[in-house]
C-alpha cells in the first residue's frame, strides 16, 4: 500500500471514530436526563402511593357519616317539624351527621 492511501484510510477512520464519540456523548447526555426523569417519576409515584393508602379510610369515614344520616326520616328535615311541641328543646335543631375524627392507624414502625 502506498503511504498516501494508508494516511487517507486512517484519516477517514479517525473522522468516523470522532463522529461515533460525538454520538456517544450525545447518547450519554440523553440517558443521564432520562435517568433523572425516571428517578423523579419514582419519587412522584411514592407520593401518589402514600395518598392512595388513605383512600380506604377516607371512603370508610364517608360511608359511616352517610350511614349515620340514614337513621333520620324525611320528616326530620322538614321546616317546622320541631315546633310542634312534641319534641324536647334539644331536638329543635335539624339533625346533623356524626362528627368525624381523624385517628392515625398506621403503625409506628412503618414511619
C-alpha angles and dihedrals in degrees: 000000000000115000089235091058091048090049092051091046092051091045092053090046090052091050090049092050091048089052091049090048091052092049090047091052090050091049091049091052091049092048091049090053090047090051091054091049093049090050090051090049089052091052091047091049090054090053091050090047092054091050093048091051088068096052094083092056092042093053090044090053092048090049092051091049091050093048091052089059092054091074090071125077128221089258090063089066098045118113111254095017089117098053098065091096094237094102129066119254092257091060095056091092118083113261116263131199119265116275113260117224122197113228123182106232097173117115116252089232092061094060 
